[in-house]
């Protein structure tokens, strides 16, 4: 949502369970060092969760982005 492109890694606990595709909505945590360029993936929202967040108004800025 901040408009920055980052290289993200999937932590070991999620490595075999999490598949990420272009257009997925992710919750990330920027690194302390190099936070402008790199981050860790914390959570991936499912399609029904994204719809719920849009209905509740938490993702108002998401409509402005072209990638979604």
N, C-alpha and C positions, 0 to 999 in steps of 0.2 A: 504494500500500500504506500510505501514511502518513495516508490519510483526508482529504486536502485536495483541493479542486477548483481546478484551475489552467487558465488560458487558455494553450494551446500553439500554437506556430507550427511550420510545416514549413520547414526550411532550403531554400535555393535548389537545392542539389544533389539534393534528394529531391522537390522540388515536383511534378514531372511523373510520377514513378515511384511515389509512395506515396499510397495511398487509405486513409483512416482512417474506420472506422465505429464506432458505439457498441458497446461490449463488447470491442473489441480490446485486447490487452495490449501496452503500449508501454513503452519505456525512455526516460525523459525526463531532462533536465538543467535544474534550476532556474536562473534568471538570478541574477547576483550582486546586482543591484539589483532589488527586487521579486520575489524568489524565492518568496515565499509566494503570489503571485498569477499569475506568468507563468513559462513554461519553453519549452525547445526539445525537439522530438522527435528522438531519436537513432536509435532502432531500433524496428521493429514485428515482434513475434514471430508466426510462422505457427502454424496450428492444431496441426500435428504437433510443433512446438517447445514449445508450451504443454503438451501432453500429456507430453512427455519430462520437462520441468521438474517437473510434478506427480508423476510416478512417482519421480523422484529425491529428492523432498521439499523442493525449493527454494521451492515456492509453498504452504506449509502455511497461511499467513494468508489466502490467496486464497479459501478456502472460507467464511471468516467474513464476507466482504464480500457484500452483497446484489446488487450490480450485475453480478456475473459468474455 
